[in-house]
Amino acid sequence: TTLPTFKNAKGTAVDQIDELLTYLGNTYDDCLPADKSHLNQARAPRPEFQKFIEKTQNSLLEQYDSDKYVEDQLILSRQTFDPNIRCLPNEIPTPQSPLHHCRLLLNHIGLLSYNRRTTFSMVEDSQRFQRSLTLLDKNPGSEMLKIGVIYVKE
């Protein structure tokens, strides 16, 4: 046998690890286990791990059964659903404070997240800040463009 490589692979469906283990077992006898079994055969678990494996398998089977039960209940509930029933519109919750919607917007765009707490700082709502906002609102927002024209007569 030859060393399996990408170039001499027999196709994409070939298990290259299986071929490599077969090659190593056939070429190098010192790599084989004491019972001289092939390297690509599954081994029985060690006895000290047997209880852990059984416990894990049982918990996975229990989880599968509970998931299956929930899925079955969901399918049954969808089968009894009548699409002609009209739903009442959801009630909009009353704001907890005057800045409730502002906080919701900031939270929605991610500025109030824990990771960005240092890049965003709340402004203290003082009379000085209110005066500054009022003055800012009074300033007209107009654009000013300066254009220079140089005319040279020939």
Buried (B, 14 or more C-beta within 10 A) or exposed (E): EEEBEEEEEEEEEEEEEEBBBBBBBEEEEEEBEEEEEEBBEEEEEEEEEEEEEEEEEEEEEEEEEEEEEEEEEEEEEEEEEEEEEEEEEEEEEEEEEEEEEEBEEBEEEEEBEEEEEEEEEEEEEEEEEEEEEEEEEEEEEEEEEEEEEEEEEE
